[in-house]
Amino acid sequence: MKSSHSTRMRRNTCLIAVCKKATQLVLALMFLAVTAYGQTPDVVVADERGERWNLAPATEYFAEGDTQLTIDDVLNAPWQGMFEPVSAESINFGLQRQASWFRVVVKNDGVHPATYYMEINNARIKRADFYAPGLEGVEAHQKAGTSLPVSERSFPYRTGVFALKLNPGATQTIYLRVYHRGSYRFGLSLWEESAFLTHHTLRSGFYGMFYGALAIMFLFNLVLFVLFKDRSFLWLSILILCVGLYMVAYQRIDAQYLWPDRTNISGSRVNVIFGVGLFAAICFSRSFLDLARHAPRWNLVYRVFAGLSLVLCVDIVIERIWTDWLLQIVGGTAPILFLGGAITRIRQGYRLAWGYLIAWSLACASMVGFALLGVGVLPHHVLIEHAPKVGFAIGLALNSIGLWQRFKAMQEAHADNLDQQVAERTRELTQALENVKTLKGLIPICSACKSIRDDEGFWTRVETYIMERSEADFTHGICPDCVTELYGTALKKRASSPEQEPGGLS
C-alpha cells in the first residue's frame, strides 16, 4: 500500500510541475505578443556620414477607413495600437481610393544641428499632410499634393517634400496622412539638405536631356512630313509629342515651372494624353506595317484598340477609378497588339518589321513593368519607375530610323519603277525608230532607165528601191508625154481632154 501511495504522489507531483511549466510558457508567449504589438517603431538613425535614408522599411501604417481622423485622434492610445509595419522597401497598395496614416521615427545621430528633407517620391499624390508633434511653427504641420498649387505647398516642389530640423541627438516621431485615388504607391526617403539639392540638380539635367531628345525627334519627323506628305511621319510626330507631354504631366513638371499658382491643370489630363498617344501609335503601326493590305485581321484588331484608346479621353470630363483600370488594361495589352502585328509582317518577309519589333519590345517591356507596378504586382524600384522614359526614348529613336529607312526604300522602289518605265518606253521608241526607214546621201541612178544601184552593186527599179527602204508604196499610171510616145497623138488628145484626170491614163 505504501508503495502504491508513493507512486501516486510522485505522479501527481510530476503532473503539477508540467502544468506549472505549461502555464509559464503560455504567459511568456502572451507577454511576447503583447510586447511585440505595443513596441515602439524602429528608429531611422541619420548620421553625418549618410546622405539619403529609405524610411519605408521602418515605417508603420494603418488605413483610415470611413472615419476621417485628425492628428489629435491618431495620437490617442486606441489608434496608436492600429499601426502595423510596412515591411517593404516602398509603399505600394495597388489601385486604391483611400487615406492612410504613416508613422516613422527619425533621430539625428550627428554632433551638429541638421536640416533634412522627407520626400514622398510620387508627384501624383493627391494630398499629403506632415505632422511633427512637439515642434512649433510651420514645421509642426506641412502640406503637399496635387490638390494644392505648388506655390501654396510648404515646400514649393512637384513632389511632396517636408523640411525637418533636428538638434544633435534629438529624436522625432513623424506622422503622415496620405490620401490618393489611383495607383497608391510611393517611395519615402529622408535626404540630407545638400544631398537633396544635388539630387534635384542631377534629376533636372536628366529630364533636360530626355525632353531635348524627344524635341529633336519630334521636329525631325514633322519636317519630313511637311516635305514628303507621308502620314506615317505625322503619326510618329504626334506619338513623340504625346510621350513628352505624358511624362511632363505625370511628373508634374509643368505644375512646378509653368503654372505654380494653379491646381490640376495636367493631373486629370494624363489619361487623355495617354489615349491620344496610343491612338497615334496604333495609326503609325497600321501605316508602317501596311496592315490594311497585308494583314487585314490584325488591321481590324488595331482599329478596335484605337477606339478603346479614345475612350480614355472621357477622363477629361469626369474622373473615376475605372478610367485608371482601363488605362492599366489597355497599357498592359497594347504590347501584344504591337508585337503580334510585327511578328506577322516578319513572317511575311517584311524586313523593316524587325526594327519595329525591337523598338516596341523595349517600349512595351518598360510599359508592362510600369503597369504591373501601378496595380501593386511588382514592388517599387527606381529602374521600373524610370524604365518608360528610357524604353520609349530608345524605341522612338529606332522607330524614327526605321520609318526613314522605309521611306528611303519606298523612294528607291519608286525610282526603280520609274527607271523600269523609262527603259520600257525607250525600248518602244527604239523599236519604232528602227521601223522608220529614211533615204539620205548620194543615190546612184541610171540616167537612161532610172534604175538604182544598191550597196551590193545590183541595179533595181527605182520604185522597188524606195519601197524596200521606206514606208512608201507605189501606184502606177501614165503621164501625157509617155502616152504620145507610146500611143500617138490621137490617144494623147484623149488623155489630155477635160474629162480625164490630170494624172493621165490609169
C-alpha positions as CSV (number, residue, x, y, z in Angstrom):
1,M,0.0,0.0,0.0
2,K,2.8,2.4,0.9
3,S,4.5,1.7,-2.5
4,S,1.3,2.4,-4.4
5,H,0.7,5.6,-2.4
6,S,4.2,6.9,-3.0
7,T,3.8,6.1,-6.8
8,R,0.6,8.2,-6.9
9,M,2.3,11.1,-5.1
10,R,5.2,11.1,-7.5
11,R,2.8,11.1,-10.4
12,N,0.8,14.0,-9.0
13,T,4.0,15.9,-8.4
14,C,5.2,15.5,-11.9
15,L,1.8,16.5,-13.3
16,I,1.8,19.6,-11.2
17,A,5.3,20.5,-12.4
18,V,4.3,20.0,-16.0
19,C,1.2,22.3,-15.5
20,K,3.4,25.0,-14.0
21,K,5.8,24.8,-16.9
22,A,3.0,25.0,-19.4
23,T,1.4,27.9,-17.6
24,Q,4.7,29.8,-17.6
25,L,5.2,29.1,-21.3
26,V,1.8,30.4,-22.2
27,L,2.3,33.5,-20.0
28,A,5.7,34.1,-21.7
29,L,4.2,33.8,-25.2
30,M,1.4,36.2,-24.2
31,F,3.9,38.7,-22.8
32,L,5.9,38.5,-26.0
33,A,2.8,39.0,-28.1
34,V,1.7,42.0,-26.1
35,T,5.2,43.4,-26.1
36,A,5.6,43.0,-29.9
37,Y,2.1,44.5,-30.5
38,G,2.8,47.6,-28.4
39,Q,6.5,48.0,-29.1
40,T,7.9,51.3,-30.4
41,P,8.6,51.5,-34.1
42,D,12.1,51.2,-35.5
43,V,14.2,54.4,-35.4
44,V,15.9,55.7,-38.5
45,V,19.3,56.9,-37.4
46,A,20.6,59.8,-39.5
47,D,24.3,60.4,-39.0
48,E,26.7,62.8,-40.7
49,R,28.1,60.0,-43.0
50,G,24.9,59.4,-44.9
51,E,23.1,61.4,-47.5
52,R,19.8,59.5,-48.1
53,W,17.9,57.1,-45.9
54,N,15.0,54.9,-47.0
55,L,12.2,55.3,-44.5
56,A,9.7,52.7,-45.8
57,P,11.2,49.6,-44.0
58,A,11.0,51.5,-40.7
59,T,7.5,52.9,-41.3
60,E,4.2,51.8,-39.8
61,Y,0.7,52.5,-41.2
62,F,-3.0,51.9,-40.9
63,A,-5.9,52.6,-43.3
64,E,-8.1,55.4,-42.1
65,G,-11.3,53.9,-43.5
66,D,-14.6,55.8,-43.5
67,T,-13.7,57.9,-40.4
68,Q,-11.7,61.0,-41.1
69,L,-9.2,61.3,-38.4
70,T,-7.1,64.3,-37.1
71,I,-3.6,64.2,-35.7
72,D,-5.1,64.5,-32.2
73,D,-7.2,61.4,-32.8
74,V,-4.2,59.4,-34.0
75,L,-2.1,60.4,-31.0
76,N,-4.6,58.7,-28.7
77,A,-3.9,55.2,-27.4
78,P,-6.6,53.3,-29.3
79,W,-5.3,54.5,-32.7
80,Q,-1.6,54.1,-31.7
81,G,-2.2,50.4,-31.5
82,M,-3.6,50.2,-35.0
83,F,-0.2,50.8,-36.7
84,E,1.5,47.8,-38.3
85,P,4.8,47.6,-40.1
86,V,5.0,48.3,-43.9
87,S,7.8,45.6,-44.2
88,A,8.7,46.6,-47.7
89,E,11.2,48.8,-49.4
90,S,8.4,51.1,-50.6
91,I,4.7,51.7,-50.1
92,N,2.6,50.1,-52.8
93,F,-1.1,49.3,-52.1
94,G,-2.1,49.0,-55.8
95,L,-5.2,50.8,-57.2
96,Q,-6.9,52.4,-54.2
97,R,-9.0,55.3,-53.1
98,Q,-8.2,55.8,-49.5
99,A,-6.4,57.8,-46.8
100,S,-3.7,56.1,-44.7
101,W,-1.7,57.2,-41.7
102,F,2.1,56.5,-41.6
103,R,4.4,56.8,-38.6
104,V,8.2,56.8,-38.6
105,V,10.8,57.9,-36.0
106,V,13.9,59.8,-37.0
107,K,17.0,60.5,-34.9
108,N,19.8,62.9,-35.6
109,D,22.9,60.9,-34.5
110,G,25.3,63.6,-35.6
111,V,27.1,66.2,-33.5
112,H,25.7,69.3,-35.3
113,P,22.2,70.5,-36.0
114,A,20.9,69.2,-39.3
115,T,18.2,70.0,-41.8
116,Y,16.6,67.1,-43.5
117,Y,14.0,66.8,-46.3
118,M,11.5,64.0,-46.2
119,E,10.3,63.2,-49.8
120,I,7.2,61.3,-51.0
121,N,8.6,60.2,-54.3
122,N,5.3,60.3,-56.3
123,A,4.3,63.6,-57.9
124,R,0.7,62.4,-58.4
125,I,-0.3,62.0,-54.7
126,K,-3.5,64.0,-54.2
127,R,-2.9,65.2,-50.6
128,A,-0.2,64.6,-48.0
129,D,-0.1,66.2,-44.5
130,F,3.1,66.1,-42.5
131,Y,2.8,66.3,-38.7
132,A,5.7,66.5,-36.2
133,P,4.3,66.6,-32.7
134,G,6.4,68.6,-30.3
135,L,7.7,71.0,-32.9
136,E,6.4,74.5,-33.2
137,G,5.7,76.8,-36.1
138,V,5.4,75.8,-39.7
139,E,7.4,72.6,-39.2
140,A,4.7,71.1,-37.0
141,H,2.2,70.8,-39.9
142,Q,3.2,70.9,-43.6
143,K,1.2,70.2,-46.7
144,A,1.8,68.9,-50.2
145,G,-0.1,67.1,-53.0
146,T,-1.7,67.9,-56.3
147,S,-4.8,69.3,-54.6
148,L,-2.7,72.3,-53.7
149,P,-0.9,74.7,-56.1
150,V,2.9,74.4,-55.9
151,S,3.1,77.9,-54.6
152,E,0.9,77.0,-51.6
153,R,2.7,73.9,-50.6
154,S,5.0,74.0,-47.6
155,F,7.9,73.3,-49.9
156,P,7.4,74.5,-53.5
157,Y,8.3,71.3,-55.3
158,R,6.4,69.0,-57.6
159,T,6.7,66.0,-55.2
160,G,5.8,66.0,-51.6
161,V,8.8,67.4,-49.7
162,F,8.8,68.4,-46.0
163,A,11.6,70.1,-44.0
164,L,12.7,68.8,-40.7
165,K,15.3,70.4,-38.4
166,L,16.8,68.3,-35.6
167,N,19.4,69.1,-33.0
168,P,22.2,66.7,-32.2
169,G,20.8,63.5,-30.5
170,A,17.2,64.6,-31.0
171,T,14.5,62.1,-31.9
172,Q,11.3,63.0,-33.6
173,T,8.2,60.9,-34.4
174,I,6.7,61.9,-37.7
175,Y,3.1,61.2,-38.8
176,L,1.9,61.4,-42.4
177,R,-1.6,61.3,-43.7
178,V,-1.6,60.5,-47.4
179,Y,-4.8,60.5,-49.5
180,H,-4.7,59.3,-53.1
181,R,-7.0,58.0,-55.8
182,G,-5.5,55.6,-58.3
183,S,-2.1,53.8,-58.1
184,Y,-1.4,54.2,-54.3
185,R,2.4,53.8,-54.3
186,F,5.4,55.9,-53.4
187,G,8.9,55.8,-52.0
188,L,9.6,57.5,-48.7
189,S,13.1,59.0,-48.4
190,L,14.9,61.2,-45.9
191,W,17.5,63.5,-47.5
192,E,20.4,65.5,-46.1
193,E,19.9,69.1,-47.2
194,S,22.9,69.4,-49.6
195,A,22.3,65.9,-51.0
196,F,18.7,66.7,-51.8
197,L,19.7,69.8,-53.7
198,T,22.4,67.9,-55.6
199,H,19.9,65.1,-56.4
200,H,17.4,67.7,-57.7
201,T,20.1,69.2,-60.0
202,L,21.1,65.8,-61.4
203,R,17.4,64.9,-61.9
204,S,16.7,68.2,-63.7
205,G,19.7,67.5,-66.0
206,F,18.4,64.0,-66.8
207,Y,15.0,65.4,-67.6
208,G,16.5,68.1,-69.8
209,M,18.4,65.6,-71.9
210,F,15.4,63.3,-72.2
211,Y,13.0,66.0,-73.3
212,G,15.6,67.6,-75.6
213,A,16.0,64.2,-77.4
214,L,12.2,64.0,-77.8
215,A,12.0,67.5,-79.1
216,I,14.7,66.7,-81.8
217,M,12.9,63.6,-82.9
218,F,9.6,65.4,-83.0
219,L,10.9,68.2,-85.2
220,F,12.8,65.8,-87.4
221,N,9.6,63.7,-88.2
222,L,7.4,66.8,-88.5
223,V,9.8,68.3,-91.1
224,L,9.8,65.1,-93.0
225,F,6.0,65.0,-93.0
226,V,5.9,68.6,-94.4
227,L,8.4,67.8,-97.1
228,F,7.1,64.4,-98.2
229,K,3.5,64.4,-97.2
230,D,3.7,60.9,-95.7
231,R,1.2,60.4,-92.9
232,S,3.5,58.0,-91.1
233,F,5.8,60.8,-90.1
234,L,2.8,62.8,-88.8
235,W,1.5,59.9,-86.6
236,L,5.0,59.4,-85.2
237,S,5.4,63.1,-84.5
238,I,2.1,63.1,-82.6
239,L,3.2,60.0,-80.7
240,I,6.5,61.6,-79.7
241,L,4.7,64.8,-78.6
242,C,2.2,62.8,-76.5
243,V,5.0,60.8,-74.9
244,G,6.7,64.1,-73.9
245,L,3.5,65.7,-72.7
246,Y,2.6,62.5,-70.7
247,M,5.9,62.4,-69.0
248,V,5.7,66.2,-68.2
249,A,2.2,65.8,-66.8
250,Y,2.9,62.6,-64.9
251,Q,5.9,64.0,-63.2
252,R,4.1,67.4,-62.6
253,I,7.0,69.3,-64.1
254,D,4.5,71.7,-65.8
255,A,2.9,72.4,-62.4
256,Q,6.2,73.4,-61.0
257,Y,7.5,75.6,-63.8
258,L,4.5,76.7,-65.9
259,W,1.6,77.3,-63.6
260,P,2.7,77.0,-59.9
261,D,-0.4,79.0,-58.8
262,R,-2.9,76.6,-60.3
263,T,-4.1,73.1,-59.5
264,N,-5.0,70.0,-61.5
265,I,-4.1,71.5,-64.9
266,S,-2.5,68.3,-66.0
267,G,-3.5,65.8,-63.3
268,S,-6.7,64.7,-64.9
269,R,-5.2,65.1,-68.4
270,V,-2.7,62.3,-68.1
271,N,-5.1,59.6,-69.2
272,V,-6.3,61.8,-72.1
273,I,-2.7,62.3,-73.3
274,F,-2.1,58.6,-73.0
275,G,-5.2,57.8,-75.0
276,V,-4.3,60.2,-77.8
277,G,-0.7,58.9,-77.8
278,L,-1.9,55.3,-78.0
279,F,-4.2,56.2,-80.9
280,A,-1.3,57.8,-82.7
281,A,0.9,54.7,-82.0
282,I,-1.8,52.4,-83.5
283,C,-2.2,54.6,-86.6
284,F,1.5,54.8,-87.1
285,S,1.8,51.0,-86.7
286,R,-1.0,50.4,-89.2
287,S,0.7,52.7,-91.7
288,F,4.3,51.5,-91.1
289,L,3.4,47.8,-91.3
290,D,0.8,48.3,-94.1
291,L,-1.7,46.1,-92.3
292,A,-4.7,47.1,-94.4
293,R,-3.2,45.3,-97.4
294,H,-1.0,42.6,-95.9
295,A,-2.8,41.7,-92.6
296,P,-6.5,42.7,-92.6
297,R,-7.4,40.7,-89.5
298,W,-4.7,42.5,-87.5
299,N,-5.8,45.7,-89.0
300,L,-9.3,45.2,-87.6
301,V,-7.9,44.5,-84.1
302,Y,-5.8,47.6,-84.3
303,R,-8.9,49.7,-85.2
304,V,-10.8,48.3,-82.2
305,F,-7.9,49.2,-79.9
306,A,-7.8,52.7,-81.5
307,G,-11.4,53.1,-80.4
308,L,-10.6,52.0,-76.8
309,S,-7.8,54.4,-76.6
310,L,-10.1,57.3,-77.4
311,V,-12.4,56.2,-74.6
312,L,-9.7,57.3,-72.2
313,C,-10.4,60.8,-73.3
314,V,-13.7,60.8,-71.2
315,D,-11.3,61.3,-68.3
316,I,-11.2,65.0,-69.3
317,V,-14.9,65.2,-68.4
318,I,-15.2,63.0,-65.3
319,E,-12.6,61.4,-63.1
320,R,-13.5,57.8,-62.0
321,I,-11.3,55.0,-60.9
322,W,-12.5,52.8,-63.8
323,T,-10.5,55.0,-66.2
324,D,-7.4,54.1,-64.2
325,W,-8.3,50.4,-64.6
326,L,-8.9,50.9,-68.3
327,L,-5.5,52.7,-68.5
328,Q,-3.7,49.8,-66.9
329,I,-5.6,47.2,-69.0
330,V,-5.1,48.9,-72.3
331,G,-1.5,49.8,-71.4
332,G,-0.8,46.2,-70.4
333,T,-2.4,44.6,-73.5
334,A,-1.1,47.0,-76.1
335,P,2.3,45.2,-76.3
336,I,0.5,42.1,-77.5
337,L,-1.1,44.2,-80.3
338,F,2.2,45.8,-81.4
339,L,4.3,42.7,-81.2
340,G,1.7,40.5,-82.9
341,G,1.4,42.7,-85.9
342,A,5.2,43.0,-86.2
343,I,5.7,39.2,-86.0
344,T,3.0,38.7,-88.6
345,R,4.7,41.0,-91.0
346,I,8.1,39.5,-90.3
347,R,6.7,36.1,-91.3
348,Q,5.5,37.6,-94.5
349,G,9.1,38.7,-95.3
350,Y,8.9,42.4,-94.4
351,R,12.5,43.1,-93.2
352,L,11.8,46.6,-91.7
353,A,9.4,45.0,-89.2
354,W,12.5,43.7,-87.3
355,G,13.5,47.2,-86.3
356,Y,9.9,47.9,-85.4
357,L,9.7,44.8,-83.3
358,I,12.9,45.7,-81.3
359,A,11.7,49.2,-80.8
360,W,8.3,48.2,-79.4
361,S,9.8,45.4,-77.4
362,L,11.9,47.8,-75.4
363,A,9.0,50.3,-75.0
364,C,6.4,47.6,-74.2
365,A,8.6,45.8,-71.7
366,S,9.0,49.1,-69.8
367,M,5.3,49.8,-70.1
368,V,4.2,46.3,-68.9
369,G,6.6,46.6,-65.9
370,F,5.2,50.1,-65.1
371,A,1.6,48.8,-65.4
372,L,2.3,45.9,-63.0
373,L,3.9,48.4,-60.7
374,G,0.8,50.5,-60.8
375,V,-1.6,47.7,-59.8
376,G,0.7,46.5,-57.0
377,V,2.0,43.3,-58.6
378,L,5.6,44.5,-58.7
379,P,7.4,46.3,-55.8
380,H,8.6,49.9,-56.2
381,H,12.0,50.1,-57.8
382,V,13.8,53.1,-59.3
383,L,14.6,51.1,-62.5
384,I,11.0,50.1,-63.0
385,E,9.9,53.7,-62.2
386,H,12.1,55.3,-64.8
387,A,12.1,52.4,-67.3
388,P,9.3,54.0,-69.5
389,K,11.4,57.1,-70.1
390,V,14.5,55.2,-71.3
391,G,12.5,52.5,-73.1
392,F,10.3,54.9,-75.0
393,A,13.2,57.2,-75.9
394,I,15.2,54.3,-77.4
395,G,12.1,52.9,-79.0
396,L,11.0,56.2,-80.6
397,A,14.5,56.7,-81.9
398,L,14.5,53.2,-83.5
399,N,11.1,53.8,-85.0
400,S,12.2,57.1,-86.4
401,I,15.2,55.4,-88.1
402,G,13.0,52.6,-89.3
403,L,10.5,55.0,-90.8
404,W,13.2,56.9,-92.5
405,Q,14.6,53.6,-93.9
406,R,11.0,52.6,-95.0
407,F,10.7,56.0,-96.8
408,K,14.0,55.5,-98.5
409,A,13.1,52.0,-99.6
410,M,9.8,53.4,-101.0
411,Q,11.7,56.2,-102.8
412,E,14.2,53.7,-104.2
413,A,11.3,51.4,-105.2
414,H,9.6,54.3,-106.9
415,A,12.8,55.3,-108.6
416,D,13.3,51.8,-109.8
417,N,9.8,51.7,-111.1
418,L,10.4,55.0,-112.9
419,D,13.6,53.6,-114.4
420,Q,11.8,50.5,-115.5
421,Q,9.1,52.5,-117.1
422,V,11.6,54.8,-118.8
423,A,13.6,51.7,-120.0
424,E,10.4,50.1,-121.4
425,R,9.4,53.4,-123.1
426,T,12.9,53.7,-124.5
427,R,12.7,50.2,-126.0
428,E,9.4,51.0,-127.6
429,L,10.7,54.2,-129.1
430,T,13.8,52.4,-130.3
431,Q,11.8,49.8,-132.0
432,A,9.6,52.5,-133.6
433,L,12.7,54.3,-134.8
434,E,14.1,51.1,-136.2
435,N,10.9,50.7,-138.2
436,V,11.2,54.2,-139.7
437,K,13.4,53.9,-142.8
438,T,14.8,57.0,-144.3
439,L,16.7,57.7,-147.5
440,K,19.7,60.1,-147.4
441,G,23.0,60.6,-149.0
442,L,24.0,60.2,-152.7
443,I,21.9,57.6,-154.6
444,P,23.5,56.2,-157.9
445,I,20.7,56.2,-160.6
446,C,20.8,55.3,-164.3
447,S,20.4,58.3,-166.5
448,A,18.6,56.2,-169.1
449,C,16.3,53.6,-167.4
450,K,16.4,55.3,-164.0
451,S,17.4,52.1,-162.2
452,I,19.2,52.5,-158.9
453,R,22.3,50.6,-157.8
454,D,22.2,49.3,-154.2
455,D,25.0,48.8,-151.8
456,E,25.7,45.3,-153.1
457,G,26.1,46.6,-156.7
458,F,22.8,45.3,-158.1
459,W,20.5,47.5,-160.2
460,T,16.9,47.6,-159.2
461,R,13.9,49.6,-160.3
462,V,13.5,52.9,-158.6
463,E,10.1,52.0,-157.1
464,T,11.5,48.7,-155.7
465,Y,14.5,50.5,-154.2
466,I,12.3,53.1,-152.5
467,M,9.7,50.6,-151.2
468,E,12.4,48.5,-149.6
469,R,13.9,51.4,-147.8
470,S,10.9,53.5,-146.7
471,E,7.3,53.2,-145.7
472,A,6.2,54.5,-149.1
473,D,4.3,52.5,-151.7
474,F,3.5,53.0,-155.4
475,T,0.5,53.0,-157.7
476,H,1.1,53.1,-161.4
477,G,-0.4,55.3,-164.1
478,I,0.9,57.1,-167.3
479,C,1.7,60.7,-168.0
480,P,0.7,62.6,-171.2
481,D,4.2,62.6,-172.7
482,C,4.5,58.9,-172.4
483,V,1.1,58.4,-173.9
484,T,2.2,60.4,-177.0
485,E,5.4,58.5,-177.3
486,L,3.8,55.1,-176.9
487,Y,0.4,55.5,-178.5
488,G,0.5,58.5,-180.8
489,T,-1.3,61.9,-181.0
490,A,-4.8,60.7,-181.0
491,L,-4.5,58.9,-177.7
492,K,-2.7,62.0,-176.3
493,K,-5.7,64.2,-177.2
494,R,-7.9,61.8,-175.5
495,A,-5.6,61.6,-172.5
496,S,-5.5,65.5,-172.2
497,S,-9.2,66.1,-172.7
498,P,-11.0,67.9,-169.8
499,E,-13.0,64.7,-168.9
500,Q,-9.8,62.9,-168.0
501,E,-7.9,63.2,-164.7
502,P,-4.8,65.4,-164.6
503,G,-2.6,62.5,-163.8
504,G,-3.1,60.9,-167.2
505,L,-4.4,57.4,-168.0
506,S,-4.5,54.8,-165.4
